[in-house]
Each structure stands twice: as structure tokens, then as C-alpha cells.
Amino acid sequence: MSKETDTKPSENDNNLETVMGLIVNGGNAKSSAFEAISAAKEGKFKEADSKLKEADDFLAKAHNSQSSMLTNEAQGKHVPVTLLMVHSQDHLMNAITFRDLAGEIVDLYKRLADAKTSN
């Protein structure tokens, strides 16, 4: 094998990098969303909003990885479906759902705080 072949990432390496990007960014998004709920529970609404924004940023990174994979598939570059890939998609979907729910919970805490100050 030539040196060029040895240093060039394989298609498998690229797929693994994409899958791990989904898992890591999805996990980070879910963690940030959970931190947003915790901050809102303590009445720290600016921090909660910042954590929701952070979660959105992680989800955008994950979405970019996913879009790259989908684009390749649409161009006929079929990627074999592995258990790790399925896990990464599941991880991302759970993170998206959790982020949406966290936004609603933060809003509820804000409304509760507003109601307490109105009375």
C-alpha cells in the first residue's frame, strides 16, 4: 500500500465519524436542555434560555452530520445500516424531543414565576 492510501480516511472511517457526531452532539444537546430545566426551576431564566440556545446549536451540528449522510445516500452512495447508525439516529431523535419538551417546561416555570410576582 502507498502512503497516500494509508493516510486517506476510508469510507467506513467517514461513516463512523458522522455517526459519532450524531451521538455526541445529540447527547450534548440533551444535557444542555436538561440544564435549562434545572436553571428555570431555580428561577435563572437567562441561564435557561442560554442553555436552550446551546442545545439548539448542538442539534444544528448533529443535523448537519445527518444531512451529509442523507445527501450521500441520495447521490447513490449507499451507507450500510449498522446497529451503531440506528443507535445514533435514535439518540438524535430523543435529543430533539427532549429539547422541545425542555422549552415547554422552561416556559411553564416562567409563567409560574410571573404569576407569583403578579399576586
NUDREN-173778 format. One record per residue (C-alpha): residue in three letters; x, y, z. Coordinates in steps of 0.1 Angstrom, whole numbers, plus 5000, padded with zeros to 4 digits. Last residue first. Layout:
<atoms>
ALAXYZ...
</atoms>
This chain:
<atoms>
ASN450053835432SER451653935400THR455053825412LYS453853475418ALA452153455384ASP455253575366ALA457353295383LEU454753035373ARG454753165337LYS458553145336TYR458452795350LEU455952695323ASP458152845296VAL461152645309ILE459052325308GLU457952395272GLY461552455260ALA462652135278LEU459951945259ASP461352055226ARG464851985237PHE463851635249THR462251555216ILE465251665196ALA467651475219ASN465451155216MET465551195178LEU469351235179HIS469950925201ASP467650715179GLN469650825148SER472850745165HIS471650405177VAL470550315142MET474050405129LEU475650205157LEU473449905148THR474649935112VAL472950045081PRO475350025052VAL475850365035HIS474750384999LYS476550644978GLY473750684953GLN473651064953ALA470551054976GLU472550845001ASN475451095000THR472951375007LEU471351185036MET474751135052SER475651495048SER472251595062GLN472851385093SER476151555100ASN474551895095HIS471651795118ALA474151695145LYS475752045143ALA472352205144LEU471351995174PHE474452115192ASP473552475185ASP469952425196ALA471152285229GLU473252585234LYS470252805227LEU468352615253LYS471252655277SER471253035271ASP467453055277ALA467852865310GLU470753095320LYS468553395313PHE465753235332LYS467553155365GLY464453095386GLU465852785402LYS463552555382ALA464552755352ALA468152665357SER467352295362ILE465252295330ALA468052465310GLU470552215324PHE468351935310ALA468352105276SER472152135278SER472451765285LYS470151675257ALA472051885232ASN475351735244GLY474051385239GLY472751475204ASN476051635196VAL478051325208ILE475751065192LEU475351245159GLY479051325156MET479750965164VAL477650855134THR479451105111GLU482850995123LEU481950635118ASN480750705083ASN483950885075ASP486050605089ASN484050345069GLU484550555037SER488350525044PRO490350815056LYS493450885035THR496650835054ASP497450475044THR496350525008GLU498750815004LYS501550615020SER501150354993MET500050005000
</atoms>
